[in-house]
């Protein structure tokens, strides 16, 4: 059974002209065009990193030559491998993969034989309201029990950290099952372990209740990329060929490996010609809105 956890710090990435143009040449033309339409450089870099993470995974772990990878998006915007349709793997088990980017990172989680969803959240102060007002606006997203845990976490910053931790857990599950905005988040309730999260460690003790019943078939891995960025990975069964229930004994969870840009494109090969205007357009973009509210973006 294969397992992949990769991260790229796009927030501190300041690509050179040659790096940005090479990255643009190594993704599909329609994705390059989509990324070029972002108003802010922060969003363009996050989306570019996500595309490169995904192509690196398909190339290196699924054994598909870079030039033969064809990625498309589902009606809900979730990327999937459209070609080649048949991919050989060492164990024969199907791969599931998922991406998320928010704050300073883009992350990819992939698993063989299980369904996977990943979500990253950065703990930030609300952009235009107080913390109590922000929580009031978000009341319907969590159960009464979850709010009791969030609001008893300590300082406002600690409460926000607990809020985003719960949010990442819910998003990871929804992304794993492929359900969009129509899902009632109060159907899902998370029970956190007493053990605190710490950098360099992965917790698997968090339990999920669905419609007030504990779900034994789902597992959640939680980790901190740094003091402000919380990542949740949902792992569960899928009712499609190649997937099976969670095995009784899983290998120890893996921490996220932070990749450099060189590692990100180590297996890449250009798909299109160089477009110097693409760099000119990118360097004209502001890094982020003056009042950066860290809007959440997942793909």
N, C-alpha and C positions, 0 to 999 in steps of 0.2 A: 504494500500500500504506500503510495507516494503522498507527500505533504510538502507544500510550498508556502512560505511566509516571507514576502519581500516588501521593502519600503524604500522610497526615494524622497529625499528632503528637497522638494521643489521650492520651498519658501526662501532658501538661501542660495538657490541655483541662479547664477548670473551668466547665462550662456553667451559665449563669444559668437561672432558672426558665423564662423565655420561650424561650430557646434549646432547652432540653431538651424542652419541650412541643411546640415547632414541629418539631423533629427527629422526635419520636414520631408526629406527625400526617402526616409525609411518607413513611412506610414502610407496608407492608402490615400489616393488623391482626395476623395470626398472627406476623409477625416482631416487632412491638411487644410482643406477649404473651411471646414467647420471650425477648426481651432483658430484660423486666421480671422474669423468673424468676432471673436471675443473682444470686448472693449478694453479690458485690463490685462496687463502682462501676467499677473498672478494667476488668473484663470486659464490663460493660454498655456502657461508652463505646467499647471496641474493636469490639464487635459492631455498635453503632449507626453508627460511622464506616464500617465495612465495607459495611453496607446502603446508606448514602448515597453512598459512592464508586461502588458498582455501579449504582445508579439514575442518578447523574449521567452515568456513562459511556454507558449505554443511551440516555439522553435526548439528550445532546449529540453523541455520535459515531455512534450508530446511527439518530438522527433519530426516535425514538419519543416522543410526548408523555408527560410524567411520569405523568399519570393513566391512561394506557393500558398501562403497563408491568406485566406480571405475572411475577414471579419465583417459581420453585419449586425444590425441592431433589431431587437424584437420590437413589437408595437409599444412596449413599455420603456423602450430605450436601453434595455440590457444587452450588452454585447455577447455575441455567440459566434462560434466557429462555423462558417457557412461552407468552407472548402479548405482542404479536401474533406469529403464526407466520411471516408474510412481512415482512421488513424490507428496505427499499431501501438501497443503499449506493452511493457514488460510483463505485467500481471494480467492483462486483459480487462481490468476494471476500468470503467469510464471515469474520466476526470470531470470535476465541477470546479469552476473558478468564478471569482467575483472581485470587483475593484471598488475602491472608495478614495476620494480625495477631499480634504478639508483642512483648514488651518495651514500648516507648513509642510504637510506630507501627502504623498500618494501611496496607497498600499494595495497589494494583491495577496489574496489567500486562495489556495487551490488544494483540492483533496481528491484522492482516488477512492472510488467506491462509496462516497458519501456526498450529500448535497451540502454546499457551503455558501455562506453569506458573510460579508465583512463590512464593518462600518467604523470610521474614525471620527472622533469629535475633539475639538480643542475647547478647553475651558476658557471662556471669554465673558466679560461683562456685557450685558445687553446693550445694544447700540443706542436705543432711544427711550428706554424706560428703566425704572428702578427694578431691583431683583424681585421684590414682592409683586409688583405689577406684571413683570414678565411671567412669573409663576401663575398669576391669576389668569393671564391670557392663555397659558398652556394647560390649564386645569384638566381638561378633558383627555389629555394624552396619557395620564397615569391613573392608577387606582388609588383609593384612599390609603391603602397600606403603603404603596410606593411613595406617596406624598409624605407620609409620616416619617419614612426613612430619610427622604431628601431634606425635609425641613428640620430634622433633628441632627443634621450632620455637623453643625457648629457655626462658624462664621459664614458670611454671605458667599465668600469664595468657595468654601467647603461645600456649601449647599449647591452651588452651581456645578462643582465637580461631580457631586452625587447625581444631579439632574442629568448631566451629559453622559455619565456612565450608564444610567438607565436608558437614556435615549439611544445610545449606541447599541445596547443589547436588543432593544425592540427593532431597530432598523436592520440589524444583522439577521434577525429571524425573518422579517418581512422580505428582505432581499433574497434569502435562501429559498423561500417558498415561492418567490416570483409574484407576490401580490403587491398591488400599488396602493394608491391613496384611499381605496374603498375599504380597507381593513380597519376595523374598530380596535384601536390600540389598547382599550381597556379590557379586551378579551385576554390579553397577555399580561401576566404579572411575574416580576422577577424577585427572587429571594436570594439576597447576597450572603456570602459567607462572612464570618466574623473576621477572618484573616484580611488584613489590609493589602491593597495593591501596592507593589513596589517595582521599580524599574529593574529590568533584567529577569523578571520572573513571570510565569504564566499561571493564572488561576483557572481551575476547571470546576470549582465547587458550586458555582452559581446554578440555581434551579429555576426552571420556568414552569409556571402554572398556566394552562390554557383552558379557558372556560371553567376556572376554579379547580381543575384537576392537574396534579403534577404530571409533567410529560417526561417519561423515562427514556424516550427515543431521541431526545435532543440533548446536546452538550454545548456548553459555551466556554470559550477560551477568552480570558480578559488579560490585557497587558497595557503597560504604559510605554510609549516610545520615548517620551521625556516627561517632565513634571506636569506638562499641560495637555498632552495628547493621549487620549484613551482609545484603545482599539478593542472591539469585540468581534469574535469569530463564532458564527453559529454553525454547528455540524449536526446533520440529521439524515434520516433515510429519505429516499426518493422512490416513488412508485413507477420507475421506468427501468427498462432492461439495463443491466450492468451495475445497478446499485443494490445494496443489501442493507439490512438493519445494522445499527452500530455494533461492531464487534465487542465482545465482553472485555477484552484486554486490548487497549490501544497503547501505542508507544508513547513515551513522555511527550508533552507538547513542545513545539519549537517556538523560540522567540523570533521576532521579525529580524531579518537580515537587512541592514542598511546598505544599499547599493550606491556606488558612485556613477557618474554619467558614463564613464568609460566602461564600467561593468554593464550598464543598462543597454549599451549598443554593441557589446562585444560580439554578438552573433548576427548583427544586422547587416543587411545588404540593401543598397539604394534601389528604390522602385521607380523613381521619377527623376527627371533632369533637375539640375539646380535652378532655383528661382530667386534671383537676387532681390527682387521686389518684395519677397516674403520677409526678408530681414529688415528692409526699410520700413515696412509696415509695422513689424514687431517693435522696433526700437522707438517708434513714435508713441507707443502705448504707455499710459501711466501705469505704475506698478499695481495700484489698487485704489479704490475710492478713498477720498480724504477721510471719511468716517467709515472705516472698514468694520463691517458688522459680522465678518466671517460667515457669510451665507454658506449653508451646507451644500456640498455637491458630491453626488455619488454616481458612478457609472457601472 
